[in-house]
Amino acid sequence: MGMPKVLRREDLRRYQIVFVNKIKRKRYLILALPMGSGKSATTLTAILDLLDDREIRRVLVVAPMLVATATWPDEIEDWEHLRDLEYTLIRAEDDDPDIKAAYTKAYRFARDVIGMDPQDSTQFAGRRKTVEKDWKRARLASQDTEIHIINREALPWLWEFFRRGKDWPYDMIVVDEASMFKNGKMRTENKALSRFGVMAKARARAKRCVLLTGTPAPKGLPNLWGLAFIADLGKRLGNSKFLFEEKFFTKGFKGWSLEPKKGAEKKIMNRLSDIMFSLREEDCVKLPPNVPVEVFVDLPPKVLDEYERFQESLYSSRYDVEAVNRGVLHNKLLQFANGSMYQEDGRDIFIHNKKLEALERIIEDANGDPVLIAYNFKFDLDRIKKRWKKAVVFGEGDVRQTKKRWNNGDIEIMVAHGNSIGHGQNIQYGGYISVWYGLTPDLEIYQQFNKRLHRPGQTKVTFTHHILARGTYDERLLPLLSDRDATQERIIDSVRVELA
């Protein structure tokens, strides 16, 4: 299929131009646009215009790690009119070549010059690595470029670096995949500011804010409070998540469940209608169909009997695994269905190979065409890598290079955790077959992964396979994800922009 051509400003779609103008006109807004609709290119074009008009001086983009590392730099380089934007990626991680080199140098110095034993040398080198990472981040954060891009995990560090906001240099903040701030907790258990708390304080120091998401409410209406607060600092849904929930929801036992009160959904969406905008996928671009495929596997009778006993008693004597409560049980049942379970010491015990056999049939049927596989547990990945030695793991090594190889058709099997590949990765040019080896209960991860191949630029019908163990929690979870999706679709429809 190959990589796309260099794009120009006139290649922006009509709806993208609409949202470029909305970003320029409104001080803050939430764009709940479909995955693959070009949110980052839209936002960068608006940023370019605002910089040229001297409306803003410096922009901070906050995104998940791989989106910050690959997607935003790629967008700037893929569009001709954006290439003049000056940006700095504020990244200092263990796998950076200079950080690894500093660690190795410190280890050898401690071992060979000071004469430390290997364990002490490792601790010495670890401390040195931490210092090097802070120095590198500080150098990058001090660069006088127009756009700074940072992963969400490093946001608290950035807040501290700029003296807890006293020297905050950003007058515009863009939050990509903004649903990451859905929980709305200001502080952690040790009273430190959470990432949400840092973002809320940083937002108060910026005159402009854009929140981007393809999944605004992956677990329903309660998620909207966090998004709204970052956007408008509490003007529409209030300053307190507790009071928001009290007003619009009925709480179940100990507050573990929230059910919207009559008319709550309409009232909430009416309050957000002037700052939250959405489109459906069909409003954006006509894509070839995506075909979901359910691939059922049957567990051996003795294994299924043990599954049912474990589900009832929360304990398996055969595999020496216990679920301490019903919440843990669901995760254990997904593990069981996939073919292993984690024991108390962290090791996994083998149960069956049925899903691996089903995956083998899917790959054989692909007849050499690229296959993208989503795994849920580490033992899934280990088993797949052992069976297919040439499989590439997305997120290991240079992500931008991996994306180019995939889009050029140079990778036959690519394995990814849904959370690592789910947001903003443009890999639609390299394949049309994807597989859920094991389901995730997280609607956001589920939806995001499903849109990696089925997005603008895809020219073929895409197939999303779900390998499901018959008679297990797999069969209950798939419809549950559809129910959650229905709530989100109503939310999106309520703030849908009419383009006609």
C-alpha positions as CSV (number, residue, x, y, z in Angstrom):
1,M,0.0,0.0,0.0
2,G,2.9,2.3,0.8
3,M,3.3,5.7,2.5
4,P,1.2,8.7,1.6
5,K,2.4,11.7,-0.5
6,V,3.5,14.9,1.1
7,L,0.4,16.8,2.1
8,R,-0.4,20.5,1.5
9,R,-2.7,22.9,3.2
10,E,-5.2,22.7,0.4
11,D,-5.4,18.9,1.2
12,L,-7.2,19.7,4.5
13,R,-10.7,18.4,4.3
14,R,-13.7,20.8,4.6
15,Y,-14.5,19.7,8.2
16,Q,-10.9,20.2,9.2
17,I,-11.0,23.8,8.0
18,V,-14.2,24.3,10.0
19,F,-12.4,23.1,13.2
20,V,-9.3,25.2,12.4
21,N,-11.5,28.2,12.5
22,K,-13.3,27.1,15.7
23,I,-9.9,26.7,17.5
24,K,-8.9,30.2,16.3
25,R,-12.2,31.7,17.4
26,K,-12.7,30.0,20.8
27,R,-10.4,30.3,23.8
28,Y,-11.1,26.8,24.9
29,L,-13.0,23.8,23.4
30,I,-13.3,20.0,23.3
31,L,-13.0,18.4,19.9
32,A,-14.5,14.9,20.1
33,L,-13.7,13.8,16.6
34,P,-13.5,10.3,15.2
35,M,-10.2,8.4,15.3
36,G,-8.3,9.0,12.1
37,S,-10.1,12.3,11.3
38,G,-6.8,14.4,11.4
39,K,-7.2,16.1,14.8
40,S,-3.5,16.8,15.1
41,A,-3.1,18.3,11.6
42,T,-6.2,20.4,12.2
43,T,-4.8,21.7,15.6
44,L,-1.3,22.3,14.2
45,T,-2.8,24.4,11.4
46,A,-4.7,26.5,13.8
47,I,-1.6,26.9,16.0
48,L,0.4,28.0,12.9
49,D,-2.2,30.7,12.2
50,L,-2.3,31.9,15.8
51,L,1.5,32.1,16.0
52,D,1.6,34.1,12.8
53,D,-1.1,36.4,14.1
54,R,0.8,36.9,17.4
55,E,-2.2,35.6,19.3
56,I,0.1,33.1,21.1
57,R,3.8,32.7,21.8
58,R,4.4,29.2,22.9
59,V,2.3,26.0,22.9
60,L,2.5,22.9,25.1
61,V,1.2,19.6,23.6
62,V,0.6,16.9,26.2
63,A,0.0,13.4,24.8
64,P,0.5,9.7,25.6
65,M,4.2,8.6,25.3
66,L,4.1,7.0,21.8
67,V,1.8,9.7,20.4
68,A,4.1,12.5,21.7
69,T,7.2,10.7,20.4
70,A,5.9,9.7,17.0
71,T,2.6,11.1,15.9
72,W,3.0,14.8,16.5
73,P,6.5,15.0,15.0
74,D,5.3,13.0,12.1
75,E,2.4,15.3,11.5
76,I,4.6,18.3,11.4
77,E,6.9,16.7,8.9
78,D,4.1,15.1,6.7
79,W,2.4,18.5,6.0
80,E,4.3,21.0,3.8
81,H,2.7,24.0,5.4
82,L,3.6,22.8,9.0
83,R,7.3,22.1,8.4
84,D,8.3,25.7,9.4
85,L,6.9,25.1,12.9
86,E,9.7,24.9,15.4
87,Y,9.2,22.1,18.0
88,T,11.0,20.4,20.8
89,L,10.2,16.9,22.0
90,I,10.8,16.9,25.8
91,R,11.7,13.3,26.2
92,A,14.3,11.7,28.4
93,E,13.7,7.9,28.8
94,D,15.7,4.9,29.6
95,D,15.9,3.8,26.0
96,D,17.3,7.0,24.7
97,P,20.8,6.4,23.3
98,D,22.5,9.1,25.3
99,I,20.8,8.0,28.5
100,K,21.9,4.4,27.9
101,A,25.4,5.6,27.1
102,A,25.5,7.6,30.4
103,Y,24.3,4.5,32.4
104,T,26.9,2.2,30.8
105,K,29.7,4.7,31.3
106,A,28.8,5.2,35.0
107,Y,28.5,1.4,35.6
108,R,32.0,0.8,34.1
109,F,33.5,3.6,36.1
110,A,32.0,2.3,39.3
111,R,33.1,-1.3,38.6
112,D,36.6,-0.7,37.0
113,V,37.8,2.5,38.6
114,I,36.2,2.7,42.0
115,G,36.1,-1.1,42.4
116,M,32.5,-1.6,43.4
117,D,30.8,-5.0,43.1
118,P,28.2,-5.5,40.3
119,Q,25.2,-4.8,42.5
120,D,26.6,-1.5,43.9
121,S,27.8,-0.5,40.4
122,T,24.2,-1.0,39.1
123,Q,22.8,1.2,41.9
124,F,25.5,3.9,41.2
125,A,24.8,3.9,37.5
126,G,21.0,4.0,38.2
127,R,21.5,7.2,40.2
128,R,23.6,8.7,37.5
129,K,21.0,7.8,34.9
130,T,18.3,9.7,36.9
131,V,20.5,12.8,37.1
132,E,21.2,12.6,33.3
133,K,17.5,12.3,32.5
134,D,16.7,15.4,34.6
135,W,19.6,17.4,32.9
136,K,18.4,16.3,29.5
137,R,14.7,17.3,30.2
138,A,15.9,20.6,31.6
139,R,18.0,21.3,28.4
140,L,15.0,20.5,26.2
141,A,12.5,22.4,28.3
142,S,14.7,25.5,28.1
143,Q,14.8,25.5,24.3
144,D,13.1,28.6,22.8
145,T,11.0,26.8,20.2
146,E,7.3,27.6,19.5
147,I,5.9,24.2,20.4
148,H,7.0,21.9,23.2
149,I,5.7,18.3,23.1
150,I,5.8,16.2,26.3
151,N,4.3,12.8,27.4
152,R,1.7,13.0,30.1
153,E,3.9,11.1,32.6
154,A,6.5,13.9,32.5
155,L,4.0,16.7,33.1
156,P,4.5,16.9,36.9
157,W,8.2,17.2,36.3
158,L,7.6,20.1,33.9
159,W,5.4,21.8,36.4
160,E,8.2,21.6,39.1
161,F,10.9,22.7,36.6
162,F,9.0,25.9,35.9
163,R,8.8,26.6,39.7
164,R,5.3,25.2,40.1
165,G,3.9,27.5,37.4
166,K,5.6,30.7,38.5
167,D,7.7,30.7,35.3
168,W,5.1,28.9,33.2
169,P,5.9,29.9,29.6
170,Y,2.9,28.4,27.7
171,D,0.0,30.5,26.7
172,M,-1.8,27.7,24.9
173,I,-2.1,24.0,25.9
174,V,-3.2,21.1,23.7
175,V,-4.2,17.9,25.4
176,D,-4.2,15.0,22.9
177,E,-6.3,11.9,23.9
178,A,-7.7,14.1,26.7
179,S,-9.8,11.3,28.1
180,M,-6.7,10.4,30.0
181,F,-7.8,13.0,32.5
182,K,-11.2,11.5,33.0
183,N,-10.8,10.5,36.6
184,G,-10.5,14.1,37.8
185,K,-8.5,13.5,41.0
186,M,-6.5,16.6,42.0
187,R,-4.1,14.8,44.3
188,T,-2.6,11.4,44.8
189,E,-2.8,9.4,48.0
190,N,0.4,11.0,49.3
191,K,-1.1,14.5,48.8
192,A,1.1,15.3,45.8
193,L,-0.6,16.9,42.8
194,S,-1.9,14.3,40.3
195,R,-1.3,14.7,36.6
196,F,-4.9,16.0,36.5
197,G,-4.1,18.4,39.3
198,V,-1.0,19.7,37.5
199,M,-3.0,20.1,34.3
200,A,-5.8,22.0,36.0
201,K,-3.2,24.5,37.5
202,A,-1.3,24.8,34.3
203,R,-4.6,25.4,32.4
204,A,-5.4,28.3,34.7
205,R,-2.1,30.0,33.5
206,A,-2.9,29.5,29.8
207,K,-5.3,31.7,27.8
208,R,-6.1,29.0,25.3
209,C,-6.8,25.3,25.6
210,V,-7.8,22.6,23.1
211,L,-8.8,19.1,24.3
212,L,-8.7,16.4,21.6
213,T,-10.3,13.0,22.0
214,G,-11.8,10.2,19.9
215,T,-13.4,8.7,23.0
216,P,-14.8,11.5,25.1
217,A,-16.6,9.3,27.6
218,P,-15.4,5.7,27.4
219,K,-17.2,4.8,30.6
220,G,-20.1,7.1,30.2
221,L,-21.3,10.5,31.4
222,P,-19.2,10.6,34.7
223,N,-16.0,10.9,32.6
224,L,-17.1,14.3,31.1
225,W,-16.5,16.2,34.3
226,G,-12.7,15.9,34.1
227,L,-12.7,17.0,30.4
228,A,-15.0,19.9,31.1
229,F,-13.0,21.2,34.1
230,I,-9.7,21.3,32.2
231,A,-11.5,23.2,29.4
232,D,-13.4,25.8,31.3
233,L,-12.1,25.5,34.9
234,G,-15.5,24.5,36.3
235,K,-17.8,27.0,34.6
236,R,-20.2,24.5,33.1
237,L,-20.2,21.4,35.3
238,G,-18.9,22.9,38.5
239,N,-15.6,22.8,40.5
240,S,-16.3,19.6,42.4
241,K,-16.6,16.2,40.9
242,F,-18.3,15.0,44.0
243,L,-21.1,17.6,43.7
244,F,-21.3,16.9,40.0
245,E,-22.0,13.3,40.7
246,E,-24.4,14.1,43.5
247,K,-26.4,16.4,41.2
248,F,-26.6,14.2,38.1
249,F,-26.3,10.6,39.3
250,T,-27.7,8.0,41.7
251,K,-24.9,6.2,43.5
252,G,-24.9,2.5,44.1
253,F,-23.4,0.6,47.0
254,K,-20.5,2.6,48.5
255,G,-20.5,4.8,45.3
256,W,-19.1,2.0,43.2
257,S,-21.7,2.5,40.5
258,L,-23.3,5.6,39.0
259,E,-26.6,5.7,37.2
260,P,-27.7,8.9,35.5
261,K,-30.8,10.5,36.9
262,K,-33.7,11.1,34.6
263,G,-32.8,13.9,32.1
264,A,-29.2,14.1,33.3
265,E,-27.6,13.3,30.0
266,K,-29.5,16.0,28.2
267,K,-28.8,18.6,30.9
268,I,-25.1,17.8,30.9
269,M,-24.7,17.9,27.2
270,N,-26.7,21.2,26.9
271,R,-24.2,22.8,29.3
272,L,-21.3,21.7,27.1
273,S,-22.9,22.4,23.7
274,D,-21.1,25.7,23.2
275,I,-17.5,24.3,23.8
276,M,-17.8,20.7,22.8
277,F,-18.0,19.7,19.2
278,S,-18.1,16.3,17.4
279,L,-18.6,14.6,14.1
280,R,-19.4,11.0,13.2
281,E,-17.0,9.0,11.1
282,E,-19.4,9.2,8.0
283,D,-19.2,13.1,8.3
284,C,-15.5,13.0,7.7
285,V,-14.5,10.6,5.0
286,K,-16.0,7.6,3.2
287,L,-14.0,4.5,4.2
288,P,-14.2,0.9,3.0
289,P,-16.2,-1.2,5.4
290,N,-14.7,-2.7,8.6
291,V,-15.9,-6.3,9.1
292,P,-15.8,-7.7,12.6
293,V,-15.1,-11.4,12.7
294,E,-15.8,-13.6,15.7
295,V,-13.4,-16.7,15.9
296,F,-14.6,-19.1,18.5
297,V,-12.4,-21.7,20.2
298,D,-13.6,-24.6,22.3
299,L,-11.7,-25.4,25.5
300,P,-11.2,-29.0,26.4
301,P,-14.0,-30.3,28.6
302,K,-11.8,-30.7,31.7
303,V,-10.4,-27.2,31.3
304,L,-13.9,-25.7,30.9
305,D,-15.1,-27.6,34.0
306,E,-12.1,-26.1,36.0
307,Y,-13.0,-22.7,34.6
308,E,-16.6,-23.0,35.9
309,R,-15.4,-24.2,39.3
310,F,-13.0,-21.3,39.5
311,Q,-15.7,-18.8,38.5
312,E,-17.9,-20.1,41.3
313,S,-15.4,-20.5,44.1
314,L,-12.8,-17.9,43.1
315,Y,-10.1,-20.6,43.7
316,S,-8.5,-23.2,41.4
317,S,-6.8,-26.0,43.2
318,R,-5.6,-27.4,39.9
319,Y,-3.7,-24.3,38.9
320,D,-3.2,-22.9,42.5
321,V,-4.7,-19.5,41.6
322,E,-7.1,-17.4,43.8
323,A,-9.1,-14.3,42.9
324,V,-9.4,-12.2,46.1
325,N,-12.7,-10.6,45.0
326,R,-15.1,-10.4,42.2
327,G,-13.4,-7.5,40.6
328,V,-10.1,-9.4,40.4
329,L,-12.1,-12.4,39.1
330,H,-13.0,-10.8,35.8
331,N,-9.4,-10.2,35.0
332,K,-8.4,-13.8,36.0
333,L,-11.2,-15.2,33.8
334,L,-9.8,-13.2,30.8
335,Q,-6.4,-14.7,31.6
336,F,-7.9,-18.2,31.8
337,A,-9.7,-17.8,28.5
338,N,-6.4,-16.7,26.9
339,G,-4.5,-19.8,28.1
340,S,-2.6,-19.0,31.3
341,M,-3.2,-17.4,34.7
342,Y,-0.8,-15.4,36.9
343,Q,-0.1,-17.0,40.3
344,E,0.5,-15.1,43.5
345,D,4.3,-15.0,42.9
346,G,3.8,-13.3,39.5
347,R,4.6,-16.4,37.4
348,D,2.0,-17.6,34.9
349,I,0.8,-21.2,34.7
350,F,0.0,-22.8,31.3
351,I,-3.6,-23.9,30.8
352,H,-4.3,-24.3,27.1
353,N,-3.1,-23.3,23.6
354,K,-6.5,-22.9,21.8
355,K,-6.2,-19.2,21.1
356,L,-2.6,-19.7,19.7
357,E,-3.9,-22.3,17.4
358,A,-6.7,-20.0,16.2
359,L,-4.2,-17.2,15.6
360,E,-2.1,-19.6,13.6
361,R,-5.0,-20.3,11.3
362,I,-5.7,-16.6,10.9
363,I,-2.1,-15.9,9.9
364,E,-2.1,-18.8,7.5
365,D,-5.3,-17.6,5.9
366,A,-3.7,-14.1,5.5
367,N,-1.3,-15.8,3.1
368,G,1.6,-13.4,3.7
369,D,-0.5,-10.2,4.1
370,P,0.5,-8.2,7.2
371,V,-1.4,-9.0,10.4
372,L,-1.7,-6.7,13.4
373,I,-2.3,-8.5,16.8
374,A,-3.5,-7.0,20.0
375,Y,-2.4,-8.8,23.2
376,N,-3.6,-8.2,26.7
377,F,-1.2,-10.0,29.1
378,K,2.5,-10.4,29.0
379,F,2.3,-14.2,28.7
380,D,0.2,-13.7,25.5
381,L,3.1,-11.7,24.0
382,D,5.7,-14.2,25.2
383,R,3.8,-17.1,23.6
384,I,3.2,-15.2,20.3
385,K,6.9,-14.2,20.1
386,K,8.0,-17.8,20.8
387,R,5.8,-19.1,18.0
388,W,6.6,-16.4,15.4
389,K,10.3,-15.4,15.9
390,K,10.1,-12.6,13.3
391,A,7.1,-10.9,14.9
392,V,7.8,-7.2,15.6
393,V,6.6,-5.7,18.9
394,F,5.3,-2.2,18.5
395,G,6.8,0.1,21.1
396,E,10.2,-1.6,21.3
397,G,13.0,0.4,19.6
398,D,12.4,3.3,17.3
399,V,8.6,3.7,17.0
400,R,8.8,6.1,14.0
401,Q,11.0,3.6,12.1
402,T,8.6,0.7,13.0
403,K,5.7,2.7,11.6
404,K,7.5,3.4,8.4
405,R,8.5,-0.3,8.0
406,W,4.9,-1.4,8.6
407,N,3.4,1.2,6.2
408,N,5.9,0.1,3.5
409,G,4.7,-3.5,3.9
410,D,8.0,-4.7,5.4
411,I,6.5,-6.3,8.5
412,E,4.4,-9.4,8.2
413,I,3.4,-9.8,11.9
414,M,3.2,-6.9,14.3
415,V,2.2,-7.4,18.0
416,A,1.1,-4.6,20.2
417,H,-0.6,-4.0,23.5
418,G,-3.8,-2.1,22.8
419,N,-2.7,0.7,25.2
420,S,0.6,1.3,23.4
421,I,-0.7,1.4,19.8
422,G,-4.2,2.6,20.4
423,H,-3.8,6.4,20.3
424,G,-3.0,8.5,17.2
425,Q,-0.8,6.0,15.3
426,N,-1.2,6.2,11.6
427,I,-0.5,2.7,10.4
428,Q,-3.4,2.3,8.0
429,Y,-1.1,2.1,4.9
430,G,0.5,-1.2,5.8
431,G,-2.3,-3.7,6.3
432,Y,-6.0,-4.5,6.6
433,I,-6.1,-7.5,9.0
434,S,-6.2,-7.1,12.8
435,V,-6.7,-9.6,15.6
436,W,-7.8,-9.3,19.2
437,Y,-5.9,-12.3,20.7
438,G,-7.7,-11.5,24.0
439,L,-10.3,-8.8,24.8
440,T,-9.8,-5.8,27.0
441,P,-12.6,-4.5,29.3
442,D,-11.5,-0.9,28.5
443,L,-13.8,0.6,25.8
444,E,-11.3,3.4,25.0
445,I,-8.5,0.9,24.3
446,Y,-10.8,-1.3,22.4
447,Q,-12.1,1.4,20.1
448,Q,-8.7,3.0,19.6
449,F,-7.1,-0.2,18.5
450,N,-10.0,-1.0,16.1
451,K,-9.3,2.3,14.3
452,R,-5.6,1.8,13.7
453,L,-6.2,0.2,10.3
454,H,-9.7,1.4,9.5
455,R,-9.0,5.1,9.1
456,P,-8.5,7.7,6.2
457,G,-5.9,6.4,3.8
458,Q,-7.1,2.8,4.0
459,T,-8.1,1.5,0.6
460,K,-9.2,-2.0,1.4
461,V,-12.0,-3.6,3.4
462,T,-10.6,-4.2,6.9
463,F,-11.2,-7.2,9.1
464,T,-11.1,-7.2,12.9
465,H,-10.9,-10.7,14.3
466,H,-11.9,-11.4,17.9
467,I,-10.6,-14.8,19.2
468,L,-13.2,-15.8,21.8
469,A,-13.2,-18.8,24.1
470,R,-16.7,-20.3,24.1
471,G,-18.4,-20.5,27.4
472,T,-16.1,-17.9,29.1
473,Y,-16.2,-14.3,30.1
474,D,-15.1,-13.5,26.5
475,E,-18.7,-14.0,25.3
476,R,-20.1,-11.6,27.9
477,L,-17.5,-8.9,27.5
478,L,-17.9,-8.3,23.8
479,P,-21.6,-7.2,24.1
480,L,-20.8,-5.2,27.1
481,L,-18.3,-3.1,25.1
482,S,-21.1,-2.5,22.5
483,D,-23.4,-1.2,25.3
484,R,-20.8,1.2,26.5
485,D,-20.2,2.4,23.0
486,A,-23.9,3.2,22.6
487,T,-23.7,5.7,25.5
488,Q,-20.7,7.3,23.9
489,E,-22.4,7.5,20.5
490,R,-25.4,9.5,22.1
491,I,-22.9,11.9,23.7
492,I,-21.1,12.5,20.4
493,D,-24.4,12.9,18.5
494,S,-25.6,15.6,21.0
495,V,-22.7,17.9,20.1
496,R,-22.4,16.9,16.5
497,V,-21.6,19.7,14.1
498,E,-23.9,20.1,11.0
499,L,-21.6,20.6,8.0
500,A,-24.3,20.8,5.3
